[in-house]
């Protein structure tokens, strides 16, 4: 089948399904102008004094919060990013009662901005923050010019994201596993499926409508019931 035929089949499966779960990665948001960390031109292939993986680690944040926040302001925060057609279509499918959950590796909050309600953010979100000392929550942008944001108690405020060396939130993880287990259709899009434990979640799917939409090959291509090598925008723009 060519991509047009595959997309037609995808649309048919969506129409037939009543319990869809979408599992997405960075490729969902690249069409909103948010960089893909692992693409050829992504953040992980640019040169810094430290690798991005190190800067975004728990230990580095504790030792060098000033450098962490410089990277955060320069590379993680994309102001005025808006949901794209994929975010919008997923929210519509949820409002129609067909999509039961979005499981995302992204930290940009665009799914909620598009109107999605049931979103499992495996790696947290930049839209929430908390004091690393006392735990006090802070919403929104906490950056203060070039300064390290600090709580009234003196502790460093940090974004509510999962840094390298930290575990995923157990409640978020168990919720995502439960949703995927119950799904009659699992759509995976815009992810290299190279980051664990997140990538391993697809092994909990028990149905026979596993759709994989990605521009590049992934380790799970052979497991897909339907493999579409195309952009998410092209595919979701036709359903």
HUWOFEN-V67652 format. One record per helix or strand of 2 or more residues. SS is the DSSP state (@ for helix, = for strand). FROM is the first residue (numbers start at 1). LEN is the number of residues. If there is no record, write none. Layout:
# HUWOFEN-V67652
{{SS/FROM/LEN} {SS/FROM/LEN}}
This chain:
# HUWOFEN-V67652
{{@/3/14} {=/20/5} {@/26/3} {@/30/3} {@/43/3} {@/52/4} {@/58/6} {@/65/12} {@/85/11} {=/99/6} {@/110/5} {=/119/3} {=/124/8} {=/137/3} {=/156/6} {@/170/13} {=/185/5} {@/198/7} {=/210/4} {@/221/3} {=/226/3} {@/232/5}}
